[in-house]
Amino acid sequence: MEVIIQPNQEAAASLVAHIVARELRANPTLVLGLATGKTMECVYRHLVRLHQTEKLDFSLCRTFNLDEYVGLFPSDPNSYRYYMNHHLFRHVNIDPRNTYLPNGLATDLDEECRHYEATIKRFGGIDLQVLGIGKAGHIGFNEPLSALRSRTRVKALTPTTLKQNAAPFGSEENMPRRAITMGVGTILECRRCVLLATGDSKATVISKAVEGPITSMISATALQLHARATVIVDEEAAASLAEKDYYRWIFANEPEWEEYR
């Protein structure tokens, strides 16, 4: 795992977007794993700008989202399909048929989970997975006690997650209680993953995810097992990291990051 500290949220999100752009230019048929949430909105804004100003081409890539709420129609403003259309898909030249999210309206949710896994495998697996992190330390909706080898499945949401995500729904009572999520094991099979976290509310959980013991109570700690995981944070989210100076030295001296310094 490598940790990159950027001065603010905008710089951190811009770096994530440029990593995605670099991977997409190197491999136009990239299979890209995507996340949702407030943190990601800035990333998608940068990607739309790169498409508009630098002709970043999405026409041959395929995308797989981490999760979707159970019971929401794609047209629901709180669904993740709506979110992705609104923040990215409608603004770039991606083929909508190549954008995949779990179907939270499926009659047989277990079969939908198996189908989602099979579809990812059919396209050769995910090349680059973009991740956020919840305040409970989850990636996707892999809530505490998610097995580190878990696959795409239905998960009940914790009170912490319900509280964190309630605002768009008006109240916790209006939120779906379940979601379909890629499993921790599914995520770990991606060839490269990039996690973005910003703001002081993420500082404690980032320090646990990066520097704490691997535990199913904090599913993001599983990224310590990944061969190529990059965690990008702003100064506020980095506040509780014990080895900040070391991470800054690595970023300043690693040739891979020269064009971004």
C-alpha positions as CSV (number, residue, x, y, z in Angstrom):
1,M,0.0,0.0,0.0
2,E,1.2,3.5,-0.8
3,V,-0.2,6.7,0.8
4,I,-0.2,10.1,-1.0
5,I,-1.1,13.2,0.9
6,Q,-2.3,16.2,-1.1
7,P,-2.8,19.7,0.2
8,N,-6.6,19.8,-0.1
9,Q,-9.7,18.0,-1.4
10,E,-9.5,19.5,-4.9
11,A,-5.9,18.4,-5.4
12,A,-6.6,14.9,-4.0
13,A,-9.6,14.4,-6.3
14,S,-7.7,15.8,-9.3
15,L,-4.9,13.2,-8.7
16,V,-7.4,10.4,-8.7
17,A,-9.0,11.6,-11.9
18,H,-5.6,11.9,-13.6
19,I,-4.7,8.3,-12.5
20,V,-7.9,7.1,-14.1
21,A,-7.2,9.1,-17.2
22,R,-3.7,7.8,-17.5
23,E,-4.9,4.2,-17.2
24,L,-7.7,4.8,-19.7
25,R,-5.3,6.3,-22.2
26,A,-2.9,3.4,-21.8
27,N,-5.8,0.9,-22.2
28,P,-8.9,2.2,-24.0
29,T,-10.8,-1.0,-23.2
30,L,-10.2,-0.5,-19.5
31,V,-12.6,-2.2,-17.1
32,L,-13.1,0.5,-14.5
33,G,-14.7,0.0,-11.0
34,L,-16.5,3.0,-9.7
35,A,-17.8,4.4,-6.4
36,T,-20.4,6.9,-5.4
37,G,-20.7,9.5,-2.6
38,K,-20.0,13.2,-2.0
39,T,-16.2,12.5,-2.2
40,M,-16.4,11.1,-5.7
41,E,-18.4,14.0,-7.2
42,C,-15.2,16.1,-7.4
43,V,-13.4,13.2,-9.2
44,Y,-16.1,12.9,-11.8
45,R,-16.2,16.6,-12.3
46,H,-12.5,16.4,-13.2
47,L,-13.0,13.4,-15.5
48,V,-15.8,15.3,-17.3
49,R,-13.4,18.3,-17.7
50,L,-10.6,16.0,-19.1
51,H,-13.1,14.6,-21.6
52,Q,-14.2,18.0,-22.7
53,T,-10.8,19.7,-22.8
54,E,-8.4,16.9,-23.6
55,K,-10.7,14.4,-25.5
56,L,-10.4,11.7,-22.8
57,D,-12.1,8.8,-24.5
58,F,-14.5,6.5,-22.7
59,S,-16.1,4.9,-25.7
60,L,-14.5,1.5,-25.4
61,C,-14.3,1.1,-21.6
62,R,-16.7,-0.7,-19.3
63,T,-17.6,0.3,-15.8
64,F,-18.8,-1.7,-12.8
65,N,-20.1,0.1,-9.7
66,L,-19.5,-1.1,-6.2
67,D,-23.0,-1.2,-5.0
68,E,-26.7,-0.2,-5.3
69,Y,-29.5,0.1,-2.9
70,V,-32.2,-2.6,-2.8
71,G,-35.6,-1.4,-3.8
72,L,-34.8,1.8,-5.7
73,F,-35.7,2.4,-9.3
74,P,-32.9,3.6,-11.6
75,S,-34.8,6.8,-12.0
76,D,-34.9,7.5,-8.3
77,P,-32.6,10.5,-7.6
78,N,-31.2,8.5,-4.6
79,S,-30.2,5.5,-6.7
80,Y,-26.6,5.0,-7.6
81,R,-27.6,4.5,-11.3
82,Y,-29.1,8.0,-11.2
83,Y,-26.0,9.4,-9.4
84,M,-23.7,7.9,-12.0
85,N,-25.8,9.2,-14.9
86,H,-26.0,12.6,-13.4
87,H,-22.3,13.0,-12.4
88,L,-20.4,11.2,-15.2
89,F,-22.1,8.9,-17.8
90,R,-24.3,11.6,-19.5
91,H,-21.3,14.0,-19.8
92,V,-18.8,11.7,-21.5
93,N,-18.8,9.4,-24.5
94,I,-19.4,6.2,-22.7
95,D,-21.8,3.6,-24.2
96,P,-24.6,3.2,-21.6
97,R,-24.7,-0.5,-22.4
98,N,-21.2,-0.8,-21.0
99,T,-22.1,0.7,-17.6
100,Y,-23.0,-1.9,-15.0
101,L,-24.6,-1.6,-11.6
102,P,-26.3,-4.2,-9.5
103,N,-30.0,-4.4,-10.0
104,G,-31.6,-3.6,-6.6
105,L,-35.0,-4.4,-8.0
106,A,-34.2,-8.0,-9.1
107,T,-36.8,-10.6,-8.1
108,D,-34.1,-13.0,-7.0
109,L,-31.4,-10.9,-5.4
110,D,-29.0,-13.8,-4.7
111,E,-29.1,-14.7,-8.4
112,E,-28.5,-11.0,-9.3
113,C,-25.4,-11.1,-7.1
114,R,-24.1,-14.2,-8.9
115,H,-24.9,-12.7,-12.3
116,Y,-22.9,-9.5,-11.4
117,E,-19.9,-11.5,-10.4
118,A,-20.1,-13.6,-13.6
119,T,-20.4,-10.4,-15.7
120,I,-17.2,-9.0,-14.1
121,K,-15.4,-12.2,-14.9
122,R,-16.8,-12.3,-18.4
123,F,-14.9,-9.1,-19.2
124,G,-11.7,-10.2,-17.6
125,G,-12.0,-8.7,-14.1
126,I,-11.6,-5.1,-13.0
127,D,-8.5,-3.3,-14.1
128,L,-8.7,-0.2,-11.9
129,Q,-11.1,0.1,-8.9
130,V,-11.8,3.5,-7.5
131,L,-12.9,3.5,-3.8
132,G,-14.2,5.8,-1.1
133,I,-14.4,4.9,2.6
134,G,-17.3,5.1,5.0
135,K,-17.0,6.4,8.5
136,A,-17.4,2.8,9.7
137,G,-14.4,1.9,7.6
138,H,-16.3,0.1,4.9
139,I,-15.4,-0.1,1.2
140,G,-18.5,-0.6,-0.9
141,F,-21.2,-1.5,1.6
142,N,-19.0,-4.1,3.3
143,E,-20.1,-3.3,6.8
144,P,-18.3,-4.5,9.9
145,L,-17.8,-8.3,10.1
146,S,-17.7,-8.6,6.3
147,A,-15.6,-11.6,5.5
148,L,-12.4,-10.7,3.7
149,R,-13.1,-13.3,1.0
150,S,-16.8,-12.2,0.6
151,R,-18.3,-11.9,-2.9
152,T,-21.1,-9.7,-4.3
153,R,-24.1,-10.1,-2.0
154,V,-26.9,-8.3,-0.1
155,K,-25.9,-6.5,3.1
156,A,-27.9,-4.9,5.8
157,L,-26.7,-1.4,6.5
158,T,-25.4,-0.4,9.9
159,P,-26.9,2.5,12.0
160,T,-23.6,4.4,11.2
161,T,-24.1,4.1,7.5
162,L,-27.8,4.9,7.7
163,K,-26.9,8.1,9.6
164,Q,-24.1,9.0,7.2
165,N,-26.2,8.5,4.0
166,A,-29.6,9.8,5.3
167,A,-29.5,13.4,4.2
168,P,-30.6,12.9,0.5
169,F,-33.5,10.7,1.7
170,G,-34.7,13.3,4.2
171,S,-34.4,11.0,7.2
172,E,-33.0,7.6,8.2
173,E,-36.6,6.2,8.2
174,N,-36.8,6.8,4.4
175,M,-33.6,5.0,3.6
176,P,-33.4,1.5,2.2
177,R,-32.1,-0.9,4.9
178,R,-30.2,-3.1,2.4
179,A,-27.9,-2.8,-0.5
180,I,-26.2,-5.1,-3.0
181,T,-22.4,-4.7,-2.8
182,M,-19.3,-6.2,-4.3
183,G,-17.6,-8.3,-1.7
184,V,-14.2,-7.6,-0.1
185,G,-12.8,-10.5,-2.0
186,T,-14.3,-9.2,-5.3
187,I,-12.6,-5.8,-4.7
188,L,-9.3,-7.4,-3.9
189,E,-9.2,-9.2,-7.2
190,C,-8.9,-5.9,-9.1
191,R,-5.5,-5.3,-10.7
192,R,-5.1,-1.9,-9.1
193,C,-7.2,0.1,-6.6
194,V,-7.2,3.7,-5.6
195,L,-9.0,4.9,-2.5
196,L,-9.8,8.6,-2.0
197,A,-10.6,10.1,1.4
198,T,-10.9,13.8,2.3
199,G,-11.9,15.8,5.3
200,D,-11.3,15.6,9.0
201,S,-14.2,13.2,9.6
202,K,-12.2,10.5,7.8
203,A,-9.0,11.0,9.7
204,T,-9.5,8.4,12.4
205,V,-10.8,5.7,10.1
206,I,-8.0,6.3,7.5
207,S,-5.4,5.8,10.2
208,K,-7.0,2.5,11.2
209,A,-7.4,1.4,7.6
210,V,-3.8,2.2,6.6
211,E,-1.8,1.6,9.8
212,G,-4.0,-0.6,11.9
213,P,-4.4,-4.3,12.1
214,I,-6.3,-6.1,9.3
215,T,-9.8,-6.8,10.6
216,S,-13.2,-7.7,9.3
217,M,-14.5,-4.9,11.5
218,I,-13.0,-2.4,9.1
219,S,-13.2,-3.8,5.6
220,A,-10.8,-1.2,4.2
221,T,-8.0,-2.7,6.1
222,A,-8.1,-5.6,3.6
223,L,-6.5,-3.3,1.1
224,Q,-3.2,-3.8,3.0
225,L,-3.3,-7.2,1.3
226,H,-3.5,-5.8,-2.2
227,A,-0.4,-5.8,-4.3
228,R,-1.1,-2.4,-5.8
229,A,-3.3,-0.2,-3.6
230,T,-2.9,3.6,-3.5
231,V,-4.6,5.7,-0.8
232,I,-4.9,9.4,-1.6
233,V,-5.9,11.8,1.1
234,D,-5.9,15.5,1.8
235,E,-4.2,17.0,4.8
236,E,-7.3,16.8,7.0
237,A,-7.9,13.1,6.3
238,A,-4.1,12.5,6.9
239,A,-4.1,14.1,10.3
240,S,-4.0,10.9,12.4
241,L,-1.5,9.0,10.3
242,A,1.7,8.2,12.3
243,E,4.0,8.0,9.3
244,K,3.0,11.1,7.4
245,D,6.6,12.2,6.8
246,Y,7.5,8.9,5.3
247,Y,4.6,8.9,3.0
248,R,5.5,12.4,1.8
249,W,9.1,11.3,1.2
250,I,7.9,8.4,-0.9
251,F,5.7,10.6,-3.1
252,A,8.5,13.2,-3.5
253,N,11.0,10.6,-4.6
254,E,9.1,7.9,-6.5
255,P,9.5,8.2,-10.3
256,E,5.9,7.1,-11.0
257,W,4.6,10.3,-9.4
258,E,7.0,12.7,-11.0
259,E,4.5,14.2,-13.4
260,Y,2.1,14.9,-10.5
261,R,4.4,16.6,-8.2
